[in-house]
């Protein structure tokens, strides 16, 4: 597997999430993380509509 150049992606992602969490009020951080990880884990991501007509 060719992972050259992708070694620092998790660290960069962690730094970006940490930066965003520091910009939010403390009570909003758990909700932000839940929405962030919930949408990344859910099949189809958050781009699909939640309700069908």
MMTF fields as JSON, N, C-alpha, C and O atoms, coordinates in Angstrom:
{
  "mmtfVersion": "1.0.0",
  "mmtfProducer": "UNKNOWN",
  "numBonds": 211,
  "numAtoms": 212,
  "numGroups": 53,
  "numChains": 1,
  "numModels": 1,
  "chainsPerModel": [1],
  "groupsPerChain": [53],
  "chainIdList": ["A"],
  "bondAtomList": [4, 2, 8, 6, 12, 10, 16, 14, 20, 18, 24, 22, 28, 26, 32, 30, 36, 34, 40, 38, 44, 42, 48, 46, 52, 50, 56, 54, 60, 58, 64, 62, 68, 66, 72, 70, 76, 74, 80, 78, 84, 82, 88, 86, 92, 90, 96, 94, 100, 98, 104, 102, 108, 106, 112, 110, 116, 114, 120, 118, 124, 122, 128, 126, 132, 130, 136, 134, 140, 138, 144, 142, 148, 146, 152, 150, 156, 154, 160, 158, 164, 162, 168, 166, 172, 170, 176, 174, 180, 178, 184, 182, 188, 186, 192, 190, 196, 194, 200, 198, 204, 202, 208, 206],
  "bondOrderList": [1, 1, 1, 1, 1, 1, 1, 1, 1, 1, 1, 1, 1, 1, 1, 1, 1, 1, 1, 1, 1, 1, 1, 1, 1, 1, 1, 1, 1, 1, 1, 1, 1, 1, 1, 1, 1, 1, 1, 1, 1, 1, 1, 1, 1, 1, 1, 1, 1, 1, 1, 1],
  "groupList": [{"groupName": "UNK", "atomNameList": ["N", "CA", "C", "O"], "elementList": ["N", "C", "C", "O"], "formalChargeList": [0, 0, 0, 0], "bondAtomList": [1, 0, 2, 1, 3, 2], "bondOrderList": [1, 1, 2], "singleLetterCode": "X", "chemCompType": "L-PEPTIDE LINKING"}],
  "groupTypeList": [0, 0, 0, 0, 0, 0, 0, 0, 0, 0, 0, 0, 0, 0, 0, 0, 0, 0, 0, 0, 0, 0, 0, 0, 0, 0, 0, 0, 0, 0, 0, 0, 0, 0, 0, 0, 0, 0, 0, 0, 0, 0, 0, 0, 0, 0, 0, 0, 0, 0, 0, 0, 0],
  "groupIdList": [1, 2, 3, 4, 5, 6, 7, 8, 9, 10, 11, 12, 13, 14, 15, 16, 17, 18, 19, 20, 21, 22, 23, 24, 25, 26, 27, 28, 29, 30, 31, 32, 33, 34, 35, 36, 37, 38, 39, 40, 41, 42, 43, 44, 45, 46, 47, 48, 49, 50, 51, 52, 53],
  "secStructList": [7, 7, 7, 6, 6, 7, 6, 6, 2, 2, 2, 2, 2, 2, 2, 2, 2, 2, 2, 2, 2, 2, 2, 1, 7, 2, 2, 2, 2, 2, 2, 2, 2, 2, 2, 2, 2, 2, 2, 2, 2, 1, 6, 6, 4, 4, 4, 1, 7, 1, 1, 7, 7],
  "xCoordList": [0.853, 0.0, 0.897, 1.847, 0.589, 1.389, 0.79, -0.231, 1.432, 0.929, 1.855, 1.706, 2.796, 3.754, 3.002, 2.222, 3.231, 2.566, 1.292, 0.76, 0.797, -0.432, -0.175, -1.112, 1.07, 1.426, 0.892, 0.602, 0.752, 0.364, -1.099, -1.516, -1.885, -3.301, -4.035, -4.751, -3.895, -4.602, -4.199, -5.049, -2.919, -2.464, -3.055, -3.487, -3.074, -3.646, -5.135, -5.66, -5.811, -7.244, -7.498, -8.41, -6.689, -6.818, -6.595, -7.324, -5.601, -5.325, -6.466, -6.796, -7.077, -8.2, -9.416, -10.084, -9.7, -10.84, -10.589, -11.504, -9.367, -9.027, -9.192, -9.715, -8.751, -8.892, -10.364, -10.738, -11.197, -12.63, -13.285, -14.14, -12.894, -13.473, -13.099, -13.887, -11.917, -11.508, -12.279, -12.404, -12.797, -13.553, -15.009, -15.703, -15.471, -16.864, -17.001, -16.033, -18.216, -18.462, -18.306, -18.582, -17.866, -17.601, -18.817, -18.666, -20.001, -21.189, -21.566, -22.345, -21.025, -21.345, -20.367, -20.645, -19.234, -18.21, -18.713, -18.512, -19.356, -19.834, -20.827, -20.788, -21.699, -22.66, -21.943, -22.277, -20.966, -20.192, -19.491, -19.536, -18.845, -18.134, -19.095, -18.801, -20.23, -21.23, -21.737, -21.875, -22.01, -22.461, -21.354, -21.614, -20.13, -19.004, -18.739, -18.666, -18.596, -18.284, -19.497, -19.363, -20.664, -21.885, -22.116, -22.521, -21.861, -22.064, -20.978, -21.224, -19.781, -18.714, -18.856, -18.38, -19.501, -19.676, -20.912, -20.921, -21.941, -23.207, -23.039, -22.35, -23.642, -23.562, -24.255, -25.343, -23.644, -24.227, -23.861, -24.207, -23.186, -22.754, -23.937, -25.092, -23.656, -24.722, -25.156, -25.923, -24.695, -25.082, -26.44, -27.093, -26.874, -28.164, -29.26, -29.039, -30.429, -31.509, -31.954, -31.979, -32.3, -32.704, -34.132, -34.472, -34.955, -36.337, -36.646, -36.239, -37.369, -37.777, -39.177, -39.994, -39.455, -40.785, -41.764, -42.942],
  "yCoordList": [-1.173, 0.0, 1.234, 1.325, 2.16, 3.378, 4.461, 5.062, 4.699, 5.716, 6.922, 7.772, 6.996, 8.108, 9.432, 9.578, 10.37, 11.662, 11.747, 12.839, 10.617, 10.616, 10.351, 10.131, 10.37, 10.054, 11.084, 10.738, 12.341, 13.407, 13.797, 14.769, 13.069, 13.416, 13.301, 14.235, 12.203, 12.142, 13.26, 13.816, 13.589, 14.661, 16.004, 16.796, 16.258, 17.502, 17.57, 18.627, 16.45, 16.393, 16.671, 17.42, 16.064, 16.293, 17.767, 18.328, 18.387, 19.802, 20.694, 21.675, 20.368, 21.162, 21.034, 22.025, 19.814, 19.603, 20.31, 20.914, 20.243, 20.929, 22.432, 23.086, 22.985, 24.419, 24.824, 25.83, 24.044, 24.358, 24.226, 25.036, 23.223, 23.043, 24.186, 24.56, 24.735, 25.861, 27.129, 28.028, 27.203, 28.39, 28.334, 29.35, 27.152, 26.991, 27.19, 27.036, 27.535, 27.528, 26.104, 25.133, 25.985, 24.664, 23.749, 22.54, 24.285, 23.427, 22.931, 21.986, 23.553, 23.146, 22.109, 21.493, 21.91, 20.998, 19.557, 18.944, 18.978, 17.592, 17.427, 16.425, 18.394, 18.329, 18.413, 17.677, 19.299, 19.425, 18.114, 17.662, 17.506, 16.251, 15.128, 14.304, 15.096, 14.064, 14.209, 13.214, 15.421, 15.645, 15.342, 14.751, 15.737, 15.509, 14.027, 13.561, 13.291, 11.865, 11.048, 10.042, 11.465, 10.762, 10.849, 9.87, 12.012, 12.157, 11.457, 11.033, 11.326, 10.647, 9.128, 8.419, 8.627, 7.184, 6.692, 5.589, 7.508, 7.104, 6.833, 7.584, 5.799, 5.488, 6.573, 7.021, 6.988, 8.002, 9.416, 10.361, 9.581, 10.864, 11.825, 11.414, 13.074, 14.028, 14.786, 15.743, 14.395, 15.096, 14.643, 15.372, 13.465, 12.978, 13.572, 13.802, 13.817, 14.365, 13.373, 12.163, 13.901, 13.028, 12.528, 11.437, 13.312, 12.926, 12.779, 13.603, 11.726, 11.533, 12.052, 11.993, 12.565, 13.09, 11.975, 12.229],
  "zCoordList": [0.0, 0.0, 0.0, 0.777, -0.863, -0.982, -0.087, -0.42, 1.042, 1.97, 2.044, 2.922, 1.135, 1.131, 0.949, 0.008, 1.826, 1.744, 2.574, 2.775, 3.058, 3.848, 5.324, 6.091, 5.717, 7.094, 8.074, 9.219, 7.662, 8.575, 8.474, 9.103, 7.704, 7.576, 8.914, 9.277, 9.666, 10.948, 11.904, 12.6, 11.944, 12.828, 12.388, 13.225, 11.079, 10.561, 10.846, 11.198, 10.695, 10.986, 12.464, 12.814, 13.327, 14.76, 15.106, 15.923, 14.493, 14.761, 14.288, 14.954, 13.145, 12.639, 13.557, 13.851, 14.008, 14.912, 16.236, 16.796, 16.742, 17.995, 17.857, 18.759, 16.736, 16.493, 16.48, 17.083, 15.796, 15.736, 17.113, 17.47, 17.877, 19.214, 20.153, 21.022, 19.985, 20.832, 20.487, 21.319, 19.259, 18.844, 19.304, 19.293, 19.708, 20.134, 21.634, 22.379, 22.08, 23.526, 24.073, 23.369, 25.322, 25.898, 25.87, 25.694, 26.036, 26.049, 24.653, 24.529, 23.599, 22.229, 21.672, 20.643, 22.334, 21.81, 21.703, 20.654, 22.727, 22.574, 21.415, 20.701, 21.234, 20.132, 18.793, 17.865, 18.682, 17.456, 17.112, 15.968, 18.103, 17.852, 17.494, 16.628, 18.153, 17.845, 16.412, 15.7, 15.992, 14.62, 13.619, 12.571, 13.928, 13.027, 12.817, 11.68, 13.901, 13.777, 13.368, 12.672, 13.789, 13.383, 11.891, 11.263, 11.32, 9.878, 9.084, 7.955, 9.643, 8.911, 8.985, 8.099, 10.026, 10.187, 9.444, 8.898, 9.429, 8.818, 7.33, 6.64, 6.841, 5.418, 4.607, 4.969, 3.532, 2.671, 3.069, 2.36, 4.16, 4.71, 4.888, 4.776, 5.16, 5.462, 4.221, 4.332, 3.053, 1.822, 1.319, 0.571, 1.71, 1.262, 2.152, 3.341, 1.58, 2.403, 3.472, 3.245, 4.627, 5.728, 5.55, 6.009, 4.895, 4.711, 3.238, 2.419, 2.908, 1.516, 1.343, 2.262, 0.153, -0.129, -0.352, -0.603]
}
